[in-house]
Amino acid sequence: MITLTKEDGPADLDGVTHLSIGVSWDPTAGSSGGVLGALRRKQGTDLDLIAIALQGGDPVRLAGLDSLDPLGNGALLHSGDNQTGKGDGDDETVTVEFAKVPPVITSIVFIAAAYKKGSSFQKARNISFKVYDATGGSSQQVADIWPSLLTADNGCLVAKAVRSAGDVWKLQVINETGKIKQGDERALMRFAVSK
């Protein structure tokens, strides 16, 4: 079993065949009370988990938003867009099957963002990113990453999986926030390659 924290540095994923990263959040009324607060909780907020596959420093595939299987072979699968944060467990997940990732992909960056206009981290509560070793069909949680509540940013670079010599993958927990222009995929990709 591996256990990951930002302070540990990159973790060797040798023996891990499938890795899943999930994001969960709860809808909130923010500072609104009464009927408006109840309406905001009912409506929820839309956060997005996105995985960007890189070839060297260039983003070449994106899992998330409206792309659920960008490599076309099940190597990088997104669970679909949850637009409210309602329900138990992870609201969105991305699963990587390392053996199927084409050799041209050198790393995969995992980002959570309030990507769509009108969404924000401030309209969500209890945001959590979980990392699972999903080898063998079971999911064993190896990290629970919580972003700061003090940020006014709308993006969080959660983690980065990097292919190393011998086709062994390493995973680095990053947990750093930043600003992304909402609705702009190129801004999202620039954020992905910024770390």
C-alpha positions as CSV (number, residue, x, y, z in Angstrom):
1,M,0.0,0.0,0.0
2,I,1.1,3.6,-0.7
3,T,0.1,6.6,1.3
4,L,0.5,10.0,-0.3
5,T,1.0,13.5,1.0
6,K,2.4,16.6,-0.6
7,E,5.4,16.6,1.7
8,D,6.4,13.0,0.8
9,G,7.4,13.9,-2.7
10,P,6.7,11.6,-5.7
11,A,5.4,8.1,-4.8
12,D,6.5,5.1,-6.9
13,L,3.4,3.4,-8.3
14,D,5.2,0.2,-9.3
15,G,2.6,-2.6,-8.9
16,V,-0.3,-0.1,-9.2
17,T,-2.1,-1.0,-12.5
18,H,-5.2,1.3,-12.0
19,L,-5.3,4.6,-10.2
20,S,-8.4,6.7,-9.6
21,I,-8.8,10.2,-8.4
22,G,-12.1,11.5,-7.3
23,V,-13.5,14.9,-6.2
24,S,-16.4,15.4,-3.9
25,W,-18.1,18.5,-2.6
26,D,-21.3,19.6,-1.0
27,P,-23.6,22.4,-2.2
28,T,-23.9,25.5,0.1
29,A,-26.1,28.5,0.5
30,G,-22.9,30.7,0.9
31,S,-23.9,33.7,2.9
32,S,-27.5,33.6,1.8
33,G,-30.2,32.6,4.2
34,G,-33.9,31.9,4.0
35,V,-35.5,31.1,0.6
36,L,-32.5,32.2,-1.5
37,G,-30.2,30.0,0.6
38,A,-32.4,27.0,0.3
39,L,-32.6,27.6,-3.5
40,R,-28.8,27.8,-3.7
41,R,-28.4,24.5,-1.8
42,K,-31.0,22.8,-4.0
43,Q,-29.4,24.1,-7.2
44,G,-25.8,23.1,-6.0
45,T,-22.7,24.2,-7.7
46,D,-20.7,22.7,-10.6
47,L,-17.1,21.8,-10.1
48,D,-15.2,19.8,-12.6
49,L,-12.4,17.2,-12.3
50,I,-10.2,17.2,-15.4
51,A,-7.2,15.0,-16.4
52,I,-4.9,16.3,-19.0
53,A,-2.5,13.9,-20.7
54,L,0.8,15.5,-21.7
55,Q,3.4,14.6,-24.3
56,G,6.5,16.2,-22.9
57,G,5.3,19.7,-22.1
58,D,2.4,19.7,-24.5
59,P,-1.2,18.9,-23.6
60,V,-2.6,16.4,-26.1
61,R,-5.7,14.8,-24.5
62,L,-8.3,16.0,-22.0
63,A,-10.6,13.8,-19.9
64,G,-13.5,15.6,-18.4
65,L,-16.1,18.3,-19.4
66,D,-17.6,16.4,-22.4
67,S,-14.8,14.0,-23.1
68,L,-15.1,10.7,-21.2
69,D,-12.5,8.5,-23.0
70,P,-10.1,10.8,-24.8
71,L,-7.6,8.0,-25.6
72,G,-10.3,5.8,-27.1
73,N,-9.1,2.7,-25.4
74,G,-10.2,3.0,-21.8
75,A,-6.8,4.1,-20.5
76,L,-8.1,7.4,-19.2
77,L,-11.8,7.3,-18.2
78,H,-13.9,10.1,-16.7
79,S,-17.1,9.2,-14.8
80,G,-19.1,12.1,-16.3
81,D,-20.2,15.6,-15.2
82,N,-21.9,16.1,-11.9
83,Q,-23.3,19.6,-11.9
84,T,-24.6,19.9,-8.3
85,G,-22.3,18.1,-5.8
86,K,-25.3,16.3,-4.4
87,G,-25.1,12.7,-3.2
88,D,-22.6,10.7,-1.2
89,G,-19.1,9.7,-2.2
90,D,-17.1,11.1,-5.1
91,D,-19.0,13.4,-7.4
92,E,-16.6,12.9,-10.4
93,T,-13.7,10.5,-10.9
94,V,-11.0,9.8,-13.4
95,T,-9.4,6.3,-13.6
96,V,-6.1,5.6,-15.3
97,E,-5.1,2.1,-16.5
98,F,-1.4,2.5,-16.9
99,A,-0.7,-0.4,-19.2
100,K,-3.0,1.1,-21.8
101,V,-1.6,4.6,-21.7
102,P,0.3,5.1,-25.1
103,P,4.1,5.5,-24.8
104,V,3.9,9.1,-26.2
105,I,2.0,10.2,-23.0
106,T,4.7,11.2,-20.5
107,S,2.5,12.6,-17.7
108,I,-1.1,13.1,-16.6
109,V,-2.1,16.2,-14.6
110,F,-5.3,16.1,-12.5
111,I,-7.1,19.4,-12.0
112,A,-10.3,20.4,-10.2
113,A,-11.8,23.7,-11.4
114,A,-14.9,25.9,-11.1
115,Y,-14.6,25.9,-14.9
116,K,-18.1,27.0,-16.0
117,K,-19.3,30.5,-15.6
118,G,-21.2,31.1,-12.4
119,S,-19.5,28.3,-10.5
120,S,-16.9,28.8,-7.8
121,F,-15.1,27.0,-5.0
122,Q,-16.8,29.5,-2.6
123,K,-20.2,28.0,-3.6
124,A,-19.1,24.6,-2.4
125,R,-18.2,23.1,1.0
126,N,-16.2,20.2,2.1
127,I,-14.2,19.9,-1.1
128,S,-12.0,16.8,-1.1
129,F,-9.8,15.0,-3.6
130,K,-9.2,11.3,-3.0
131,V,-6.6,9.1,-4.6
132,Y,-7.3,5.4,-4.9
133,D,-5.2,2.4,-5.8
134,A,-7.8,0.6,-7.9
135,T,-5.6,-2.4,-8.8
136,G,-7.5,-5.7,-9.0
137,G,-10.9,-4.1,-9.2
138,S,-11.0,-2.8,-5.6
139,S,-10.4,0.8,-4.6
140,Q,-8.2,1.4,-1.6
141,Q,-7.9,5.1,-0.6
142,V,-4.2,6.2,-0.4
143,A,-4.7,10.0,0.0
144,D,-7.3,12.5,0.9
145,I,-6.3,16.0,-0.2
146,W,-8.2,19.1,1.1
147,P,-7.7,22.5,-0.6
148,S,-7.5,25.7,1.5
149,L,-10.7,27.4,2.3
150,L,-8.9,30.8,2.2
151,T,-8.4,30.8,-1.6
152,A,-10.3,33.0,-4.0
153,D,-8.9,30.9,-6.8
154,N,-11.1,28.8,-9.1
155,G,-8.6,26.0,-9.9
156,C,-6.6,23.4,-8.0
157,L,-3.7,21.4,-9.4
158,V,-4.4,18.2,-7.4
159,A,-1.7,15.8,-8.5
160,K,0.5,14.7,-11.4
161,A,1.4,11.2,-12.6
162,V,4.7,11.0,-14.4
163,R,6.1,8.1,-16.5
164,S,9.7,7.3,-15.5
165,A,12.3,4.9,-16.8
166,G,11.2,1.3,-17.2
167,D,7.6,2.4,-17.8
168,V,7.1,2.9,-14.0
169,W,4.8,5.7,-13.0
170,K,5.2,8.1,-10.0
171,L,2.5,10.3,-8.5
172,Q,3.2,13.7,-7.0
173,V,0.5,15.3,-4.8
174,I,0.6,19.1,-5.7
175,N,-2.5,20.7,-4.1
176,E,-1.8,24.2,-5.3
177,T,-4.5,26.7,-6.4
178,G,-4.6,29.2,-9.1
179,K,-6.8,31.3,-11.4
180,I,-8.2,29.9,-14.6
181,K,-10.3,32.0,-17.0
182,Q,-13.7,30.3,-16.8
183,G,-14.9,28.6,-20.0
184,D,-11.4,28.8,-21.6
185,E,-9.9,25.4,-22.3
186,R,-6.5,26.9,-23.3
187,A,-6.3,28.6,-19.9
188,L,-7.0,25.3,-18.3
189,M,-4.2,23.7,-20.3
190,R,-1.7,26.5,-19.5
191,F,-2.6,25.9,-15.8
192,A,-1.9,22.2,-16.2
193,V,1.6,22.8,-17.6
194,S,2.5,25.6,-15.1
195,K,3.9,23.2,-12.4
